[in-house]
Amino acid sequence: MATPNPVTTQGQTRTQTEEPTQAAPNIWAVAQQQFDAAAEKLDLDDGLRRVLRVPKRELTVNFPVTMDDGRVEVFTGYRVQHNVSRGPAKGGIRYHQDVSLDEVRALSMWMTWKCATVDIPFGGGKGGVIVDPKQLSTREVEGLTRRFTTEISPIIGPDRDIPAPDVNTNAQTMAWIMDTFSMHHGYTISGVVTGKPISIGGSLGRNEATARGAVFTLLQASKVLNLPLSGARVAIQGYGNAGSIAATLLAEQGATIVALSDSSGGIHNPSGLDPAKVSAWKREHGSVVGFPGADEVSNAELLEVDCDILVPAALENQITAANAGNIKARIVAEAANGPTTPQADAILHDKGVFLIPDILCNAGGVTVSYFEWVQDMQSFFWTEDRINESLKEIMDRAFESVHAMSEHREVDMRTAAYMVAVARVAEATNLRGLYP
Ligand code: GLU
């Protein structure tokens, strides 16, 4: 069997865009600050605030992997479950050298709000391993994945906590997790992860779902602002699963892709870049950089190019107090998790930028993960049309509730999404009551 490369380049752009004058804020402090703001607006009970502001369960594992040369390395990984009031924990696993417990905590909390924003019956979880998988062979990544799965297997499972792909993990990684977990139990348990290959219980449309969901929210935003996607100029930071597919889908809508980037740097051409040609270039050369007929830009410069729509689709802490004032886009669509700091949020809001917050914008991925899990549990698989139509229904409904909250309470779209989500989780937590 041919082994696909387990590590796709999921557009990581951290080093190039750090603030020159101040350290990037701690992302967990940011997540808690965002929650506090929503809790305040919702006038949430103090006890409930204390419950929801911390993860329910955190597991840290240090585990050995035998490398190709026989050396034994020990890696550190995490699985954090923020909240399970509305259903099993749900969220991806990322492999990255900058993973930390605080980052995984923040990402797990964001998953709770994301699942509640789109109103699917999951709580929030996240996992991560501190590793640069690009430095490892395929066999080493497989060994690391299988041992990490073994270490976290006491707390995952189709009814407990269901991992999925995230930065630097993909369908092959999910196949290894599913196989390892199933081997321990002695039978195939496909519902333990989502984002699997189609042939072993994956869902049609899951690979494109994050980008497709983001485009559905952009179509809604374009109606609100009367800014048609056809003819809109778009800049996308990150060329992994979300960024590269968003480029294709937006070009299909008639948008002009003026700038693209990956972890090595960016390219800019005001008269438009063809995503199919850029993808072919990246496959051959390993990066979008060097694409013929385009100017080179850094990841920091990409955020500030002249465009109508900016799509951060890489990592956290990209739009900060240092560069938010220079952003020219009218819409920022957060395909990444946590790309904008709270200070930058305030600056963008004052400038009149329409922001589609991450917990709404990129929720298409987890929504089709939900469809995948339902299909696995029923062993009954849907057509791609049914999946895409159901995704559109859920994304449109979520956009409408968030936008209505934003108008009604006169708050920005992020605060509105938090208010919708936190209210749903608070209701579930209250109804269930505290045990004992
Ligand atoms: N990692 C993705 C996210 O951040 C998908 C999670 C999932 O499908 O469970 O939303």
Boltz pocket constraint, residues with backbone or C-beta under 6 A from the ligand:
constraints:
  - pocket:
      binder: B
      contacts: [[A, 90], [A, 91], [A, 92], [A, 93], [A, 162], [A, 163], [A, 164], [A, 165], [A, 166], [A, 167], [A, 194], [A, 337], [A, 362], [A, 363], [A, 365], [A, 366], [A, 367], [A, 369]]
      max_distance: 6.0
